Amino acid sequence: MTHSTLRNKIYECLAPTLAALTFCDDARAHTRGEIALVLALHLAGLVAVWRYLHQPVWLAVPVLALLLTLPALQAYRARRALAVETLAPLFFLYIVLLARVITVWFIRAPLPYQDESTLADARLLVFQVELAIIAALVYTALIQVSRSTFHVSRFTFLALTLALAALAWFAAETLMHRTRGVTATDPYAYAQMAVDLATRGTFLHAFPLFDAIKDLGIKWYPIQHIGYRLFEN
């Protein structure tokens, strides 16, 4: 196989994906082998994402199935191959995660300091995996709905997209950023109280760091969130 033939073959494989990213529909359908390969890549990528979030990696399977629901319905109705190219935005998420892993684990470079006042720093966007997750999911939803044969008005679609994005953001904030037994700021400590009440039937929470500092003769209040104690005045 010559270089020209190989280049043309690669372009043919990537053409549907590139067309999907620009909200176009390429006439060429993926072969079964290509579909299997793309699904394997996405499954591996989603496993890495859930591993980064310190969650069970088996969640990658139902998430991938959920993302394929609309393409599967369209493939069944149109009697055509599964449009796995509509998942193309997820590759940007995998690239962001890979960049973070390489930077932190292999290069050992420290991440730039970040808080609410520095999130506008462009350097931080390279390492914001959570933001990349939201962006990739919204981008994927836009591509899949744009190809949908179901009749949905643009305003209805925009409203549903914004609502789902808001719910996803709220879920990520409350479930992933609660205090987890150390410290936090409002409303994460109260999310922790809700979790403790639902799982253990009490608002009381143990702070393991007490055992590490109780005999050091230093103030302990910085390790306990203000939501768990009275104001000093």
Secondary structure, 3 states (H helix, E strand, C coil): CCHHHHHHHHHHHHHHHHHHHCCCCCCCCCCHHHHHHHHHHHHHHHHHHHHHCCCCHHHHHHHHHHHCHHHHHHHHHHCCCCCHHHHCCHHHHHHHHHHHHHHHHHCCCCCCCCCCCCCCCHHHHCCCHHHHHHHHHHHHHHHHHHCCCCCCCHHHHHHHHHHHHHHHHHHHHHHHCCCCCCCCCCCHHHHHHHHHHHHHCCCCCCCCHHHHHCCCCCCCHHHCCHHHCCCCC
